[in-house]
Amino acid sequence: MKKLSVMCPAFLFVFASVYAQSDSANMQSIQRDTIPLQQPETKVKAEPVYKLKPAVDVPITATGTIWSLYAFTKIYNKDPSSDEAVLALNRNNVPGFDRWGIRKYSKTIDNISYIPFYASMPLPVLFLFDNKMRKDIGKLSFMYLEAMSITGILYTGSTYFVDRYRPYVYSDETPLDYRTRGGGRNSFYAGHVALVATSTFFMASVYADYHPDSKIKWVFYSLAGALTGGTAVLRQAGGLHFPSDILLGVVQGTATGLLVPRLHKNKLFNEHLTILPFAGKSNGLAAVYKF
């Protein structure tokens, strides 16, 4: 209706001019030359990068978080092993691909391994320093919690139901009172490595999704690999996990950190695609793709 009210006066003005000149040929020319009213081009509201599905995401996150909190209190309070059971262990019963990982416990290396662990946990706070990601900080925080809860339930579930002696338990160089600790049966699998991988690769994946054209996005992936790899090396060097435990932790943590953002990716979001409305002789939408 608004468009009609604007166009009617313009049409009457043209008609009056033509009628005064009494020239039908000129009228056809005027009609051909009349420029249709243009509407200003405006971008359609940008699609969000990620979309949550509360019916799926909330139960997964709640279950993973609750179970992890419960299981952590159990796996670090297992009953000690008897001296006889530990002294009867034979390193030849360890698979060959893991046997080379047997070594004495190193408290120094164990403590150092917590540095990348603690450093990686709050890394997604960096999202607050980015204008695009800061607007979605609530959504990103929930997704991060979901990713960590998935790793938590997988890791604690494995350690809860599987008792595997750590490499240092097989080493005669480790004091017997330490070899018999309940925590000495928490080798399967490398939870520290899995959690570091989940946190860092989640951060790298999210940054890349918000800045697909960024030249520094590979810095975040490199940082993720370095922190995960560093944690893996330290946990193995300290006699805390066998190589197979560490490999599983790296694979599971990395997969979770990458897949959670990917599974929430909005299929309609594409920074290369711009949709513009237009009006003139016809109305509609124009799609512009930037290569």
N, C-alpha and C positions, 0 to 999 in steps of 0.2 A: 504493500500500500504506500509506503514511504517513497519507494522508487517511482511509483506511478505518479504521485503528487509532484515530484521533481521534473519528470519528463513531460507532463502535460503542458505547463507554461512554455517550455522550450518549443514544443510542437506547434502551439498556437502562434508563437512569435514568427516562426518560419512560415506558417500558413498565411498569416496576415501580409507578410512581405511579398509572397508569391502572388497573392490575390491583387495587391496594389499594382503590381507590374503587369498582371494579366498575361503572363508568359508561361505557357504550359511546359515549354522546352526547358526553361530555366528551373522550373519546379523539379523536374526529373534530376537535373544536375545537382540542385540543392540536396535532394534526398540522398543522392549517391555520396555527396561530400559530407553529410552530417556525421559527426564523430560521436559514437555511442559513449554514454556516461561510463567512466571507469571507476572501479572501487579500489581503494588502496590495498596493496598486497600485504597480507599479514601471515606470519607463520602459524600453523596449527600448533596447539600446545604440545610440547615435547613429551614423548612417551617415556615412562620410567625405565631405568636400566633393568631393575629387578622387580618381580612380582611375587608376593608371598601367597601361599595357600594355607590359611589358618587351620582348616580341617585336617590337613596333613602335617604341617610344620609344628603346630603346637603340641600334638600328642608325641611326636618323635622327640622334640626338644625336652619336654617334661619327663618322659620316660627315661631318656638318656641321662638327664641331670640327676634325677632322683636315684636311679640305679647306681650311677657313678659315685655319688656321695655315700651311699650305703656300702658299696663294694670296697671303696678305698679304706674304710675303717676295718674291713675284714682282711684284705690281702696284706696289710702291713702289721697285722696282729696274729699271724699264723702261729700255731704252736711250734716250739723249737724241735729240731730233729735230735735224735739221740746220738750220743758219741759213737755207738756201735754202727748205726746206720751210715753215718758220714764216713767213718774209717773203712767201711766195707765197700765204698764206691770205687769203681775201677774205670779209669779214664779210657780204657780200650772199649768200653761199652758205649762211648760217645761216638756218633757218626763221624767218619773221617773228615768230612768237609767242615765240621765244627770243632774237631779235636784240637786244631792248632790255636783255637781261641782260649784254651785253658791257660790261666795265669793267676798269680797271686792277687789278692785284693790290694788296691792302692787307694787309701783314703784321700791323698792329695789329688789324684786324678778324678776321683769321685766328686770331690768338692768343686773342682774346676768345671766339670761337666754341667754343673748347675748354672754356670754363668750364661751360656747361650739359652738354656732352658728358661730362666727367669727373664732374660732380655727379650725373648720372642713373644712371651705371653701378652704384654701390653702393646705390641707393635701396631695393631689396628687403631690405636688412639691417634695415629698419624692421619687418619681419615678426617679428623677435625680441622686439620690445617689445609684442606683442599675444599675450595668453594663448592664444587659439584657434589662431592661425597658428604660434606657436612650437612647438606640439606636432607640427606637420607640416613643420617647417623643412627636413628632409631631402628630402621629396617636393617641396616648393616650390622648393628650390634646384635640383633636377634639372630641373624644368619650366622654370625660368628659363634654365638652360644650354641646354635644348632650343630655347627660343624664340630665344635669341641665336645659336645655331648655325644655325638656319634662315635668319635674316636674314644671317648671315655668309656662308653658302654662296650665297645669291642675289646679295648685293652683290658679293662677290669674284669670283664666276663671271662676272657682267656686266662688271666692270672688267677682268678677266683676258682675256676674249675680244673685248671691244669697246674700240677706241681712239678716244676722242672728246676733242678738244682742249677744255681748260677755257676759259671766257670770257676770262680775262686774257691768254691766248695771242693772241687776236685784237686786243688793245689795244696800240697803239704806245707808250702811256705806261708799259707794263711793260718793265723792262729785258730786253734780248734774251737775256742769259744765263739769266734765270729762265724766259723763255718756252720755251726749248729743253729744259728739264728733262724727264726721263722721266715724272715725276709730272704733267706738264702734259697728259697724255693720259688722265687718270683722271676725266673729268667725269661719265661715265655709270656708275652714277647716284649720288645723294647718300648715301653710306654713313653719314656722321656723323648725318644727319637720321634715317635709317632705324633706326640703333641706339638713338638717344635715344627715338624713338617706341616701339620694341619694349620697351625697359626700363620706361618710364614708364607706358605703357598696360597692360602686363602687371601692374605693381604695382597700378594702379587697379582693374583687373578682378578680381584676386584678393581685394583688400580688400572689394570690393562683394559677392563671392560668400560670403565669411565673415561679412559684416555687411550682409545685404540690407535691413535696416530702418534702417541708420545714416543720420543726417541729414547727416553730413559726407563721405559717400562721393563726392559730387560735387566736393568740394575736391580729391580725388586726380585725378579726371578733368580738372579745370581746371588743376591743376599739370602734368599730362601734356601737355595742349594748349599751355600756355604755354612749357614747355621745348622741345617739338618745334617750335613756331612760332618761338621765339626763335632756335633753332639754324638753322632754315631761312632766316630773314631774314639772319642774319649770314653764312652760307655763300654766299648770293647776293650780298650787299653787298660781300663780299671778292673777288668775281670768280672764285670757285672752282667754281660750278655754274650751269648754265642753269636757268631756271624749270621746264622739263619734267623735268630730272634731280631737282630738289627735290620736285616734285609726286609723282613715282614713289616717291621715298624716303619721303615722308610716308604715302602710301597703303600701301605694302608693310610698313613698320615698324608702323604702327597696326594693320593687319589681323593681323599675326603676334602682336603683343602681346595682342590681344583674343581671337583664335581659339585659341591654344594652351591657355589656361585653359578656354575654352568646350568644346573637344573632349575635355578630360579631366574635365569635370563629371560627377559621379556622378548618374545619373538618379533614384536612390532618395533622394538628399539633398533635404530640404525643411524649413527651420526652422519653417515654419508648421504642419507636420504632426507630431502626436504620436500614437504608438501605445501603448495601455495594455492589459495583460491584465486579465481580470476572472474571478471565480469566484462561484458562488452556486447558484441553481437550474439555471444552465447555465454552461459555461466558454467562453472565447473571447477575441478581441481587439477592442478598441474604437479606432476612428480618430477623432481630434479635430483639426479644422482651424481654426486661428486666423486670422480675417480681419482 
